[in-house]
Amino acid sequence: MSTTDQIAGYFSGRKIIIPLLIGIATALYFFLQDYDVDAYNSISWTATVSFWLCVALLTVVTRILGYAYRIKVLSNGQVSWLRAVQIIVLWEFSSAISPGIVGGTAAALLLLAREKNIDAGRGTAIVLVTSFLDVLFYVLAVPFMFIWVQKTEIIPLEIGYLTRETIWKYFTTIYTIFLLWCLLIGFGLFFKPKAISKFVMLFTRLPLLKRFEDKVATWGENMIQAAKAFRTESSTYWIKAFGATCIAWISRFMLVNCLILALGNGVAAAEIFGKQLVMWAALMIPATPGAAGMAEWLFKGFMNNYFAHGQITSTTAFLWRLLSYWPYLFAGLLVFPAWLKSTKQSQ
């Protein structure tokens, strides 16, 4: 199968059917669960509400531009702004139709492989480094969060059958995994890539992991390629790349803050930000595309106290997904034909 056929398979119309149906069913369930038309009377439709809704829209744009700028930095300017935005939209589309832990990595490799100014090794290195920078942001943001808030402020007493302690244990476990992974990748990228590759290969000797030997070997080769590609880059280069990562992730989280400021009581900005860091760890596990269902359920469990009525909570959760998830399902299908044509002409 050619690269064109492979990538076309990721962005076909039928790919969005299941995520779309799950998304619609989830939205309807949470919307109708607490349905009460009188609840909307609690919202004062003032200029302040309109302002924060506009800022919420702006965070969607800055998130895309942050990711796009990171692609430009990591490619040393070999990708134009237009092409970088197209890649990010398609990357986000692939993530939207994949389980959280899978993300859009496979599609990203194919997307960058189509760029004539980026060879296969550099493209693979870029994907690995973007993953590292994303996790690095999370690993650094969590301890910084605890400077401003406490555990009891960001984790509800219970969410359904989950108690605060259960959520806390799960969160700390996921954080520890991310921290170790970040240290492993960071050490490999900047110090001893071959040593890290050999170290990880040792795990494939275990009977349960033996079947992943080829994939782990490929991962190790990718690590070595990435280290060669980025080892000589300056500190300014990495500051720009990580700065772009911070802009994108802060924009992602500020979207919820803005929606709560518009429709609820969102004055506790640090607290809401912290809640999202805990939620994000949980959203890595669901097997549903884009964590559909789990995202809305967690939003209601974590954010319900900021609203006067459960109906407003469900409405805000819907707006959150409408701006952070749904657009990419359709934008990807719209952007893909133009991007495919332009990359074909450039090859």
Buried (B, 14 or more C-beta within 10 A) or exposed (E): EEEBEBBBEBBEEEBBEEBBEBBEEBBEEBBEEBEEEEBEEEBEEEEEBEEBBEBBEBBBEBBBBBBBBBBBBBBEEBBBEEBBBBBBBBBBBBBBBBBBEBBBBBBBBBBBBBBEEBBEBBBBBBBBBBBBBBBBBBBBBBEEBEEBBEBEEBBBEEBEEBBBEEBBEBBEEBBEEBBEBBEBBBBBBEEBBEEBBEBBBEEBEEEEEEEEEEEBBEBBBBBBBBBEBBEEBEEEBBEBBBBBBBBBBBBBBBBBBBBBBBBBEBEBBBBBBBBBBBBBBBBBEBEBBBBBBBBBBBBBBBBBEBBBBBBBBBBBBBBBBEBBBBBBBEBBBEBBEEBBEBBEEEE
